Amino acid sequence: IDELRKILSDKEAYNAVLNSIEQVKIQNN
């Protein structure tokens, strides 16, 4: 269960990073 929770949290963090990068791209355009 801890392994799954870790994977989910990593996935959420990964998505958060992608979202922040997309926001920067939008602002630069």
PyMOL Python script that loads the backbone (N, CA, C, O; Angstrom):
from pymol import cmd

cmd.read_pdbstr("""\
ATOM      1  N   ILE A   1       0.852  -1.199   0.000  1.00  0.00           N
ATOM      2  CA  ILE A   1       0.000   0.000   0.000  1.00  0.00           C
ATOM      3  C   ILE A   1       0.885   1.245   0.000  1.00  0.00           C
ATOM      4  O   ILE A   1       0.589   2.213  -0.701  1.00  0.00           O
ATOM      5  N   ASP A   2       1.952   1.229   0.768  1.00  0.00           N
ATOM      6  CA  ASP A   2       2.857   2.377   0.803  1.00  0.00           C
ATOM      7  C   ASP A   2       3.491   2.594  -0.565  1.00  0.00           C
ATOM      8  O   ASP A   2       3.688   3.730  -0.997  1.00  0.00           O
ATOM      9  N   GLU A   3       3.807   1.494  -1.242  1.00  0.00           N
ATOM     10  CA  GLU A   3       4.406   1.602  -2.579  1.00  0.00           C
ATOM     11  C   GLU A   3       3.433   2.294  -3.532  1.00  0.00           C
ATOM     12  O   GLU A   3       3.818   3.197  -4.275  1.00  0.00           O
ATOM     13  N   LEU A   4       2.181   1.868  -3.504  1.00  0.00           N
ATOM     14  CA  LEU A   4       1.168   2.445  -4.385  1.00  0.00           C
ATOM     15  C   LEU A   4       0.970   3.927  -4.068  1.00  0.00           C
ATOM     16  O   LEU A   4       0.861   4.760  -4.968  1.00  0.00           O
ATOM     17  N   ARG A   5       0.925   4.238  -2.770  1.00  0.00           N
ATOM     18  CA  ARG A   5       0.738   5.629  -2.357  1.00  0.00           C
ATOM     19  C   ARG A   5       1.905   6.480  -2.832  1.00  0.00           C
ATOM     20  O   ARG A   5       1.722   7.621  -3.255  1.00  0.00           O
ATOM     21  N   LYS A   6       3.112   5.913  -2.757  1.00  0.00           N
ATOM     22  CA  LYS A   6       4.303   6.642  -3.209  1.00  0.00           C
ATOM     23  C   LYS A   6       4.215   6.910  -4.707  1.00  0.00           C
ATOM     24  O   LYS A   6       4.521   8.009  -5.171  1.00  0.00           O
ATOM     25  N   ILE A   7       3.796   5.899  -5.455  1.00  0.00           N
ATOM     26  CA  ILE A   7       3.669   6.059  -6.911  1.00  0.00           C
ATOM     27  C   ILE A   7       2.634   7.130  -7.229  1.00  0.00           C
ATOM     28  O   ILE A   7       2.851   7.969  -8.103  1.00  0.00           O
ATOM     29  N   LEU A   8       1.517   7.103  -6.525  1.00  0.00           N
ATOM     30  CA  LEU A   8       0.464   8.086  -6.781  1.00  0.00           C
ATOM     31  C   LEU A   8       0.959   9.491  -6.457  1.00  0.00           C
ATOM     32  O   LEU A   8       0.700  10.425  -7.217  1.00  0.00           O
ATOM     33  N   SER A   9       1.662   9.654  -5.348  1.00  0.00           N
ATOM     34  CA  SER A   9       2.154  10.979  -4.974  1.00  0.00           C
ATOM     35  C   SER A   9       3.190  11.458  -5.984  1.00  0.00           C
ATOM     36  O   SER A   9       3.228  12.640  -6.323  1.00  0.00           O
ATOM     37  N   ASP A  10       4.036  10.534  -6.469  1.00  0.00           N
ATOM     38  CA  ASP A  10       5.027  10.900  -7.479  1.00  0.00           C
ATOM     39  C   ASP A  10       4.324  11.323  -8.764  1.00  0.00           C
ATOM     40  O   ASP A  10       4.748  12.269  -9.428  1.00  0.00           O
ATOM     41  N   LYS A  11       3.253  10.622  -9.108  1.00  0.00           N
ATOM     42  CA  LYS A  11       2.504  10.939 -10.321  1.00  0.00           C
ATOM     43  C   LYS A  11       1.871  12.319 -10.193  1.00  0.00           C
ATOM     44  O   LYS A  11       1.869  13.095 -11.149  1.00  0.00           O
ATOM     45  N   GLU A  12       1.335  12.623  -9.020  1.00  0.00           N
ATOM     46  CA  GLU A  12       0.723  13.932  -8.804  1.00  0.00           C
ATOM     47  C   GLU A  12       1.773  15.026  -8.889  1.00  0.00           C
ATOM     48  O   GLU A  12       1.527  16.089  -9.459  1.00  0.00           O
ATOM     49  N   ALA A  13       2.947  14.763  -8.318  1.00  0.00           N
ATOM     50  CA  ALA A  13       4.027  15.743  -8.368  1.00  0.00           C
ATOM     51  C   ALA A  13       4.476  15.937  -9.806  1.00  0.00           C
ATOM     52  O   ALA A  13       4.750  17.060 -10.230  1.00  0.00           O
ATOM     53  N   TYR A  14       4.551  14.848 -10.554  1.00  0.00           N
ATOM     54  CA  TYR A  14       4.948  14.897 -11.963  1.00  0.00           C
ATOM     55  C   TYR A  14       3.958  15.741 -12.753  1.00  0.00           C
ATOM     56  O   TYR A  14       4.353  16.580 -13.562  1.00  0.00           O
ATOM     57  N   ASN A  15       2.668  15.514 -12.513  1.00  0.00           N
ATOM     58  CA  ASN A  15       1.643  16.292 -13.204  1.00  0.00           C
ATOM     59  C   ASN A  15       1.718  17.762 -12.809  1.00  0.00           C
ATOM     60  O   ASN A  15       1.516  18.640 -13.648  1.00  0.00           O
ATOM     61  N   ALA A  16       2.005  18.035 -11.549  1.00  0.00           N
ATOM     62  CA  ALA A  16       2.110  19.414 -11.085  1.00  0.00           C
ATOM     63  C   ALA A  16       3.255  20.124 -11.792  1.00  0.00           C
ATOM     64  O   ALA A  16       3.138  21.292 -12.162  1.00  0.00           O
ATOM     65  N   VAL A  17       4.362  19.415 -11.976  1.00  0.00           N
ATOM     66  CA  VAL A  17       5.512  19.991 -12.681  1.00  0.00           C
ATOM     67  C   VAL A  17       5.137  20.280 -14.129  1.00  0.00           C
ATOM     68  O   VAL A  17       5.447  21.351 -14.652  1.00  0.00           O
ATOM     69  N   LEU A  18       4.473  19.331 -14.775  1.00  0.00           N
ATOM     70  CA  LEU A  18       4.059  19.537 -16.167  1.00  0.00           C
ATOM     71  C   LEU A  18       3.126  20.729 -16.270  1.00  0.00           C
ATOM     72  O   LEU A  18       3.246  21.533 -17.195  1.00  0.00           O
ATOM     73  N   ASN A  19       2.198  20.851 -15.332  1.00  0.00           N
ATOM     74  CA  ASN A  19       1.257  21.970 -15.351  1.00  0.00           C
ATOM     75  C   ASN A  19       1.984  23.292 -15.185  1.00  0.00           C
ATOM     76  O   ASN A  19       1.659  24.260 -15.872  1.00  0.00           O
ATOM     77  N   SER A  20       2.954  23.355 -14.295  1.00  0.00           N
ATOM     78  CA  SER A  20       3.701  24.590 -14.076  1.00  0.00           C
ATOM     79  C   SER A  20       4.496  24.953 -15.324  1.00  0.00           C
ATOM     80  O   SER A  20       4.608  26.128 -15.675  1.00  0.00           O
ATOM     81  N   ILE A  21       5.051  23.936 -15.998  1.00  0.00           N
ATOM     82  CA  ILE A  21       5.802  24.185 -17.231  1.00  0.00           C
ATOM     83  C   ILE A  21       4.863  24.732 -18.303  1.00  0.00           C
ATOM     84  O   ILE A  21       5.220  25.664 -19.024  1.00  0.00           O
ATOM     85  N   GLU A  22       3.677  24.164 -18.409  1.00  0.00           N
ATOM     86  CA  GLU A  22       2.699  24.636 -19.393  1.00  0.00           C
ATOM     87  C   GLU A  22       2.319  26.081 -19.101  1.00  0.00           C
ATOM     88  O   GLU A  22       2.164  26.877 -20.028  1.00  0.00           O
ATOM     89  N   GLN A  23       2.166  26.431 -17.835  1.00  0.00           N
ATOM     90  CA  GLN A  23       1.823  27.803 -17.461  1.00  0.00           C
ATOM     91  C   GLN A  23       2.924  28.759 -17.896  1.00  0.00           C
ATOM     92  O   GLN A  23       2.638  29.855 -18.379  1.00  0.00           O
ATOM     93  N   VAL A  24       4.170  28.358 -17.731  1.00  0.00           N
ATOM     94  CA  VAL A  24       5.301  29.202 -18.128  1.00  0.00           C
ATOM     95  C   VAL A  24       5.295  29.390 -19.638  1.00  0.00           C
ATOM     96  O   VAL A  24       5.534  30.492 -20.132  1.00  0.00           O
ATOM     97  N   LYS A  25       5.019  28.302 -20.378  1.00  0.00           N
ATOM     98  CA  LYS A  25       4.972  28.386 -21.840  1.00  0.00           C
ATOM     99  C   LYS A  25       3.885  29.364 -22.272  1.00  0.00           C
ATOM    100  O   LYS A  25       4.093  30.174 -23.176  1.00  0.00           O
ATOM    101  N   ILE A  26       2.728  29.284 -21.625  1.00  0.00           N
ATOM    102  CA  ILE A  26       1.607  30.165 -21.970  1.00  0.00           C
ATOM    103  C   ILE A  26       1.984  31.619 -21.680  1.00  0.00           C
ATOM    104  O   ILE A  26       1.695  32.503 -22.487  1.00  0.00           O
ATOM    105  N   GLN A  27       2.614  31.870 -20.555  1.00  0.00           N
ATOM    106  CA  GLN A  27       2.997  33.229 -20.185  1.00  0.00           C
ATOM    107  C   GLN A  27       4.041  33.776 -21.147  1.00  0.00           C
ATOM    108  O   GLN A  27       4.024  34.963 -21.469  1.00  0.00           O
ATOM    109  N   ASN A  28       4.953  32.921 -21.609  1.00  0.00           N
ATOM    110  CA  ASN A  28       5.993  33.366 -22.531  1.00  0.00           C
ATOM    111  C   ASN A  28       5.406  33.698 -23.893  1.00  0.00           C
ATOM    112  O   ASN A  28       5.941  34.544 -24.609  1.00  0.00           O
ATOM    113  N   ASN A  29       4.314  33.041 -24.255  1.00  0.00           N
ATOM    114  CA  ASN A  29       3.662  33.340 -25.529  1.00  0.00           C
ATOM    115  C   ASN A  29       2.775  34.544 -25.317  1.00  0.00           C
ATOM    116  O   ASN A  29       2.113  34.995 -26.251  1.00  0.00           O
TER     117      ASN A  29
END
""", "prot")
cmd.dss("prot")
cmd.show_as("cartoon", "prot")
cmd.util.cbc("prot")
cmd.orient("prot")
